[in-house]
Amino acid sequence: MILGLFIRNFKTYQGMNFVPLSDNHKFCGLLGKNGIGKSSVLEALDCFFNGKEWNLHFTVKRNGLKVRPYIVPIFSINKDTKIPEEVKSIITKLDNLFRTTPKEKLNFGSTHSSVKDTFISLRDSIINNPLFDNDYVFPIGIDHNKKATSAIFDSLLLDDISAEDNDTENRDHLIDTQLKAVYTYLVENLGYIYIPKDIDSELFTRLENQEIQTLMGEKLDHILRDRITETAISEINKGLTDFINEISNELDGYVYRTSTDRQQNLRKSDIHKLIIDSFFNIRKLHKRVNESNNYVEISSLSSGEKQKAIIDVAKGLLENHRADGKNLIVGIDEPESSLHVSACFEQFDSLFKMSNKCRQIIFSSHWYGFLPTLTYGNVSVISEKDKTHHFDLINLQNYQEQIVHLMQSSKGKLPYDINLKSITDFIQSILSSITSDTPYSWIFCEGSSEKIYFDKYFEDEIQNFNLRIIPTGGAKKIKRIYQNILTPYGEIKENIDGNTYNKWGKILFLSDTDNQLTHYEAKNYNNQYSRLQCYRLINNKSTRLTETVAINDSLTSPATEIEDCLNGKLLVETLKYFREIKEYEYLESIIDKDKKYSEEASYFSLNLRPSEADKLKEFFDSEDGDMKIKFAEKYVELMSQEDYQVPSWIEYIKGWIREP
C-alpha cells in the first residue's frame, strides 16, 4: 500500500511536496479544484512504476535542473511477505529511520513548513497505529534520471552507513546499490495501472493491451503458451515441411527453401504474433443491449458509457479472472467524467468494491457524493494558498467531524464547501436516479453489517428492481440524509402529476431502535408521498414480531438492532459456528443445546436473560465492532445452504419495493 509520496518539481508541483494518501485504507481519493494537482499524483506513480516520461515543472524546463525532481512513495508491506534477505535488510533500515528519526532531525531545507507538518502528522498516525506493527513502512523512489532515492532520508541513511564505512565514494555507491535493489524489487512485484480521464476506451480494452493483461494477472504470451503447446508447433512445422518436400519432389531440379543454409521453421513467437494479429486484433469490446443478442461496439457508446465500460471491465477482471489482486494498485483519473449524475454513485460503488479486490485504488474526482455513504476510505483534500499546496487527509469514517475540525484549526484555509458539496452531489444523484426512465430504489440503513444481510435478502430486488442498499454509518447520518433530501424531493413532487410520481423509484430510511434514540420529525407520507418512507425497527413484545414503526412512534422498548430481528434458528446456527472458536467459547452459555429454536425474530427465539444478552452484546461488539460484519457474512453463507424462513418485516419491505 502507498501511504503517501514526496513529489518534487513534477508537473504542477514546484519544490518539495508531501501528499498523504492513506492511514490504512485501500480506497483513496484526491479532491480539489481543477488544475490543483490531483492527476499529477497519479501520473507520478505511473512514472515510478512503469517508466513513463516525466512531465517536469515548468520552472525546471525554464531554469534547468538546479534541484533534482523526484517521486518518492511511502510504502507499507507486511513483514510476512517473502522478500530477498539483502532487500529486506535495507527495507528494515529504512523502516527504522522512518519510525524513529526525531522530527527535528528531518531536513526539509527551505521547504514550506506545511510540508513537514503534513508528513509528521501522517507519520505519527502510522507509528501510533497498532495495525502497522507487523508492517515495514519505508520511503523509496527515483529521480528524473531513474536514480533511486529515499528523499529526506538519504542523508540519514548515509550517516547510518558512515558508522560502518569511512570511504565516502564507497558509501555513496553502496547507498545507490541498496536503494536501487529495493526499487527494483517493488516494481517487479507490484503492478500499477493508470487510467487517465482522456484514455482511448477502445484501445484500453483490447486484450493485447498491457494494462488489460495486468488486470487479468497474466500475459497474453503465457495464455497462448498454455494453449498452443510445443508439441502442437512441432506438428505444424512437420506437416508444413512434409508438404514443402512433397512439392519439391514433384518439381524436377527445383525446391522451395530459405535463402540461408538453415531452413527456418515456425517459432513459437511467430505463431503467437499470427494469433494476436489474426484473432485478438480483430476482436473489440462490445456491450450487450439489455438481455438481447444485440451488441454495440465500445467506440459507438457515449462518453459516459465508455467511462462506465472501462470501470466495469476492470472490476469484472479483478473479481472474476485475476487469481489475486494483492499486488495491484490502480490509479483512476476522474472516474465520474461524462457520466450522468444519476450514474455517479454506481460508478463509485464499483470502485469501492474493486478496492477490496486489489492492493489499493487511488482516484481523483470532482464528485463528492460518495463521502456520506462510504465508511472505509481516505480522501486527500488538496488546496492552494500563496502558491503553496496544502493537503488534508480525511478518514471517511468520521469525515464530517474532521472537516469541521480542520476548518477551525486551519482558520478557513480548508475549502469550506467540501461538506456541503458532498451531501449536495449525493442528494442530486439519488433524486436523478429515482426519477430516471429506468428508476432506482434505495434503502438507507445504519451499518455495513445491515448491508450484508440486505444484499442477500433483497438480491432479487437488487437484480430486477434496481434496488440499492446504502450503509450510512449510524442513525444520525440517516437523519441528516433524510432531512437534506426532504425539501428537494417535495419540490419536484409538487410539479408533477400522480401518474408520473407513480413511476418513480422508492426510498426507505431504516434505523435501529437504540437506547438513546435519535429524534427528528419524520412525516408520514403513506398517502401523499407513498414512495418515500422513514421507519425504525423494533421488536413488539405483544405481537412477538419485528415491526417497522415511525421514527417518533411511542413504542421505544426494547432496544432493537438488526441482530435482534433475524431468523432465530439461523442466527443460532451461526452462533454455533463461532462457538467453536476458542476465544468465543463463552457463547456455549447462551445457546441451549436441548432447545429447538424457532424461526421467529431472534430476540424472541433466543429469549435471553439480561446477563446472557450482555454476553451476546459483548460478542457482537468484539474486534472493534468488526465481529458484526464477520457474523453477517457467515449468516448469509449458511442461509444459502438450507431453506430458512424470510423474516416477515423483510417480506413487507420486499412487497413495498415491488408494488407499482
N, C-alpha and C positions, 0 to 999 in steps of 0.2 A: 504494500500500500504506500502511496505517496502522501505524506502528511503536509507537505508544503514545499516551496522551492525558492532558492535565491535566483534572481534573474537580473543580469546587469547589461545595459546597453543593447538590449534586444527589442526591436520593433518600437512599441510605444514607451518602453521603459528606459529612461535615462538614468545612468548611475546604478547603484545597487538598490534593489528592492527585495523584500521578502513577502511572498504570497502564501498565507496559510490556507490549507485546503481541507484538512480533516483532523478531528480529535479522536478518531477511531471508527468513523462511519465510512461505508463504501459508496454511498450516494452523495456526490459532492458537486455543488453548483457554484457558478461565478455570476454575480449580479452586478449591474451598474449601467450607466448610460452608454450610448453609442460612442465608440472610439476611446473608451476608458482603459482598454487593455485586456478584456476578457478572452478574446480569441488568441491574443498574443501568448497567453499561458499555454493554451492547447497546442499552438504551433511550436512553441519552445520545446515541449515534450516530444513532438514529432521529430524535431532536430536531434534531440538527445537519443531517442530510441532508434530512429530509422534513417539517420544521416541525411535528413533533408537540408536544403540550402538555407543558410542563416539570413534572416532579414534584420540587418543591424539598424540601430537607432540612427536617425538622420545626422546627428552631431558627429557620430563616428565616421559616417560616409564623408562628411564635410571637413572634419578636422583631423582625421586619422586615428590610429589605434593607440592613443595615449594611455588609456585604461582598457585592459583586455575584456571583451564581452564574455560572459559565461552563463551557463544554465546548470544549477546545482540542486536537484531534488533532495528532500529528506525522506529516506525510505524506512519502512518498518517491515521486518522479516522475522517470522517465527524462528526461535532458536532450534527447533526440531527439524528445520529444513536441512536437507543434505547439501552441504557446501564444502568444496575442497578445503582442506586444512589450511593451506597457505593463504587462501582468500578469507577464510573465517578469522584467522589471526589479525588480519588488517581491519576487517569489519569490527572485531571486538575492540580494537584500539579506537576506532572512530566512534563507536558506541559509547565508550568510556569518556572520550573527550566531549561528546555531545551532552552527556548526562552530568558530568562532574565539574566542568570548567566554570569557575565563578564568572558571573556576568561582567564584572569589572575587567576581566582579562580577555574578553571578547573584543577584538579590534575591528570596529566598523568604520574606522577612518573618519572622514568628514561627512559621511552619510547622515541624512536627517535622522534625528533621534527616534522618530516614529518607526523606522525600520528595525532598530534594536528592540524597541518596546514590543513590537508585534512578534518578533522572533522569540523573545524571552517569555512572553505570555503563552505562546503555544508550547514552548519547551517545558515550562513549569507545569502546564496541564498534563503533558505527556508523562513526565517523570514522576508526577504525583498520582498517576492513574495506574492502579494495580493490573489493569488489563495489558499494559505494556511490559510487565515484569519479565515475561517469557519471550520478549521480542528484542532483536537488535534494532536500534534506531540510530541511523547514521546518515551523514551527508556524502554524496558522491556526484560529480558532474563532469562537464567538459567545457573547455573554452572554444572559441571560434576556429581554432586550429586542431581541434579534437584532442588537445592535451588534457589529461584527467586532472581534476582539482576538487578540493573539498571546501572551496570558498574561504570563509573567515577562519576555518580550522587548519588551513595549510601551514601557517606559521607555528601553530600549537603542535601539529604532527611533526614538524621539523625539530622543535625543541625536544619532543619525546625521543626522536631517533638520535639527537645530538648526544644524549647521555650514553649511547651505545657506540657511536662512531664520530670521531673528530674530523674526518675528512669531508669538507664541505661539498666538494664535487661528487663524492661517492654518496653522500646523504641525499643530495638533490636527485641523483639518478635512481637511488633506492626508492624515494618517495614517488617519483614518476612511475616506476615499475609497479609498485604496490597499488597505487590508486588506479592505474590502468587495468590491473588484474581484476579489481573489484568492478570497475565499469564494464569490462568485457563479460564478466560473469553475469551481470544484471541484464545486459542487452541480449545475451544468448539465452537467458532463462525466463525473461519476461517479455511479453508482447504488448505493443501499443498500437491501436488503430485510431487514426484521426479522421473524423467525418466532418469536413468543413461545410458551411452553410451553402456554398455555391457548387457543391460536388455534382458531377455528372452521374445521375442516378443509373442510367443505362450501363455506363462503363463500370461503376462501382459494383453493381450486382452481377456482373459476369462471373461465372465460376472460375475462369482462368485468372481473375483479378487477385492480386496479392492479399488485399485486405479481406476478401471473402474467404480465401484459403486460411488466413489467420483465424478468422471467426470459426471456421469449421474445425480448426485444430489439426489439420492435415494438409499436406501439399498435394497438388494435382498429380505430380510425378509419382508420389507414393501411392496414390489411389490407382493410377494406371499400372504401376509395378505389381500391385497385388492382383490386378485383374488380367493383365497381359504378361504371362509368365515367360521366363527364358525358354522353356520348352516350346511354348507357342511360337515365339520368334524364330527358334531354330527350325521348326516345322515349316514356317512360312519361307524362310531362306532356302531350305532344302527343296521345297516344292518349286520355287521360282528358279533355282539353279538347275533342277532337273528339266524344267521347261526350256531354259536357255540352251542347255546341252542338246536337247532333242531337236530344237530348231537348227542349231549349228551343225548337227549331224546330217540334216536334210539339205544343207547348203554346201555344195562341194567346194572346199577351199575357203569358205567364209565362216567367221564366227562372230558372235556378239560378246564383247569384252570391254573392260575399262581400259583407259589409256595407260595405266600403270601395270606393272607385273602382278601386283597383288590385286586379286579380284574382290572388290568391296561388297560385302553383304549388308543387308539392312541392319542397322544398330537399334538398340532399344530407344535411344534418343530420337532416331528417325521415325520410329513407329509412334512414339508419344507426340512428336510435333505434328505428324499427319493426323492423329486422332483429335488433337486440340484444334487444329485448323479446320478439319472437315466435320467434326462432331460438335465440339463445345462452342466454337466461334459462331456457328450459325444459330445457336440457341440463345434467346434473350428472355429475360424475366417477363412474364405476363401475369396479369391479375384476373382471377376468375370473377365474372359478373354474377353476383349473388350466388345461387346454388346451381346455376345453369352450366352448360358446357361451352359457353361463350367466354372468350378471353380477350383482354385488352393489353397491348404491348405497353411496357412501362413508359416508353417515350411519349405515348399518347395520353398519359394521365395528366391531371392538373398539377401545378407546382406543389400544392398541399398534399395531394395523393402520392406524389413521388416521395415527398419527405416522410410520409407515414410508411410507405413501402420499404424505405431504407431501414427504418427502425424495426418494422415487422420482420424483415428478413434477418437482421442482426439478432433480434430476440429469438426467432424461431431456430436459428442455427445454434445459439447458445443453449437453449433449453432442450432441443431435440436431437442435435447431431454431435456437437462437441462433447467429448468424454469428460473434460474437466476444465473449467474456466478460471481456476485459482491463480493462474499466471498471466491472465489477460486484463489489460487496462484499456478502456475505451474512452476516447475524448470526442465529444459531440458539440458542434457549434450551433447554437440556436435551433434546437430540435422542433420548436413550435413555428419555425419560419414558414410562411404561406398557408398555415393551417387555419381553418375556420375556428373561431373562438370556442365553439361547442366541442371541437375535437381535441383541444389542448390537454384537458385532463387525462383522456385516454392515452395520449402520447407520453405524458409524464408518468402515468401509472405503468406503462410498458418499460420506461427507463428504470423505474424503481425495481421492477421485477428482474430486469437484466442485471442490476447491481447485486442481486442475490445469487446470480449465476456466474459472476466473474469476480476478479480481484477488486475492481473499482470502476465506477462510472464518474467521469468528470465532464461537466457540461457548462456552457454559457447560456444565458437566457434573458429575455426581456419580459417573459410571462411569469408573474409571481404567484399565480393561482394555486400552485402546489404547496405553498408554505403552510396553509391552515390544515392540510389534510394528511401530511406525512409526518410521522413521529420519529423516524430514524433517518438521519442525514445531517449534512452540514451545508451551509452556503457561506461563501466569502463575498462580502459586500465591498465593492471597490468604489472609492470616491477620490476626488482630487481637490486639493486646496493649496494655493500658492505654488502651483506647478509641481506639487509633490503628491504621489499616490498614497492613499491610506486604505488599509484593509481591516475589516472587522469580521471575524469568524463567528458564525451563529449556529448553534445547535438547534435542530428543528423540534426537539422535544419540548422546549420552552422558549420558542423564538420571540413571542410577543413580549415576554418579560425582559428578555435580553435586549431587544430593540429599545424599549423604554429606558433601561439602564444605560445603554450605550449613548442614547440621545442626551441623557442627563450628564453623563460623565464626559462626553465629548463637547458639551456646550453647543450642541446643534450642528457639529461637523458631520455627523452621520446623517445621510439623507432622511428627512422626516417622513417621506411618503412610502417607505417600504411596507410598513404595517398596513397602511391604507390601501396601497396598490395590491397587496397580496389578497386581501379579502374582496376587493372590487373585481379583480381579474377572475377570482374563483366564482363569485356570485354570477358574474356575467356569463361565464362558461356554463354554469348549471342552468340558468334561465334559457340560454340559447339551445341547450341540448333538449330540454323538455318541450320546447315549442317548435322543434325542427320537424321536417317531413317524416323522419323516422325517429320519433321521440325516445329519449332515455327516461328511465325512472331511477330514483335514488333512495337508499336507506342510509341515514347518518346514525351511526352507533358510537359507543364511547371508546372502545379499545380494539387492539389488534386481535385479541382472542375472540371477541364477538364476530369479527370479520371472518375468522376461520370457520366458525360454526355456520354463519350465514352463507358463506360461499358454498358450503356443502348443502345445506337445507334448501337454498334458493337456486341451486345450479340450473334447474330448468328455466326459471325466470330470467336468470342471467343470460342463458343461451338464446332464449326465444322471445323475451320481452325487454331486452336491452336494460336489464336492471344492473345497477352498480352499487356496491357497498363501500361506504367511506367511514373508516375509524377516525374520530376527531381528537381523541386524547382526553376525554372526560366530559362530564355534564356541563361544565362552564363553557366549554368550547362549542358544544351543541347549542347552548343558549345564544352564544354570540352569532353563530352562523344563522340560526333561526331568525333572530331579530334583524340581522342585516338583509336577509332575503325577503322578509315580510313586505316591506314597503314597495320595492320594485315589482314584486310578484303581484301585489294588489293593483298597482297602476296599470300593468299590462292587462290584467284580468278585466279591469273596468272598460277597456276599449275594444273588447271582442265579444262576439255573441256566444250563446251557450253551446252551439254545435262545435264551434272552433275550440272552446275550452275543453270539451269532452274528448278531444283528440290529443290533448297534452299528455306528457308523461306525468308521473306522480312522485311526490316527495314525502318521505316519512322520517321524522326525527324521533329516535327511540332511546330513552335514558333508563338507567337503573333507578331503583329506589334506595338512596343512600341514607345512612343515619343522619347525616347533615344534608338536607335537601337543598338543591339549587332552585330557588324560587324565581319565577317570572310568569308574566301573563302570556298564556298560550291560548289563542282564541279557538273556539270550536267552529270548525269550518265544514261540518258534516253536510250542510246544505249548500251554502254559497260557494265555499272553497273546498269541495269534497276531495280534491286531488292533492291537497296539502294538509298533512296531519302531524301532530306533535304529541307523543304519548310517553308514558312512563310504565315500566314493567313492575308488577307487584303480585305476590302470591296472596290470594284471598283465602283466609282460613275457613270462612263459612262455606265457600263453594269447593275448596280444595283444588282450585285452578289458578294457573298464572293468567293474569288479565292485563290488558293494555288500558290504562286509565289516563285521564287528562293530567297534565303536569301539576295543577293545583287541586287535584282531587283530594277529598278529606281522608281517603284511605292511604296512610303513610307507614303502616307497620304490617308485617315485619320488613326489615331491610332486605332488599331483593337484588341480587346480582345475577348475571347470566348463568352462573354455575348452579343457581337455585332453581332454574327454570327448564333444565334439560330433561331428557328421558331418564328417569330414575334408575331403571335397570341397566341402561348403557353406561350411565355415569359410574355406577358401582363396578361394572366390569372394567372400566378404565382405571378406577382406583386400585383394583386388584393387580393390574399390571404394575403400577408404581409401588405397590406394597412390597413387591419382590426386590426392590432396590433397597440396599441396606439402610441408607440414611432416612428412608421413609417407612421403615418397618412399623412405626407408631400408628400407621393407618389401620393396622390389624385391630386396634381397639375401637375403631369406628365402624368397621364392617362386621356385621353379624353373619357368620358363615352358615348358620342354620336357617337364616331368613330368606324367603323368596321375595325379592324386591319387585314392586310393581313398576309399570312404565308411566305412572303419573309423574307430575313435576318432581324433580329430585328433592326439593325441600320437604315435600310430604312423603315421598317414598322412603327417604332415609330416616326422617323423624328423629333428629339428633337431640340429645340433651345439650344444655349450654356448654358444658365442658368439652363435649365431642365436637360441637360446632366451632369452638375456639381452635381445636386441633386442626380441623379441616381448613379453617381460615389461615392458620399458620402454614399449612401445606401450600395453599394457593398463592400465598404471599412470598414463598421462598424463592431463592435465586433472584432476588430483587424484582419479583413480580414476573419473571420470565417463565415460571412454572405454569402460569395460566396459559401461555402460548403452547408450551410443550404438551400440556394436558389436552388442550383443544385439538392439537394435531393428532394425538393418539385416539381421542374420542371419534373424530371423523374417519380415522383409519379403521377402527373397529366397527363403526357404523356401516361401512361398506361390506362387512363380512357376514352380516345377518340382517334379517328383516325386522327392524325396530319401528315402533310407532312414532310418527312425527308429532311433536307437542302441539296441542290444539291452538295455542296462540300463534305458532308458526303457520299453521294451516289457515288461520284467519287472515294473516298478512299476505300469504300467497294468493288467497282468493281476492283480496283487495287490489293487489298488483295486477292480477289477470283480468278483472272485470273492466269492461269498456268505460 
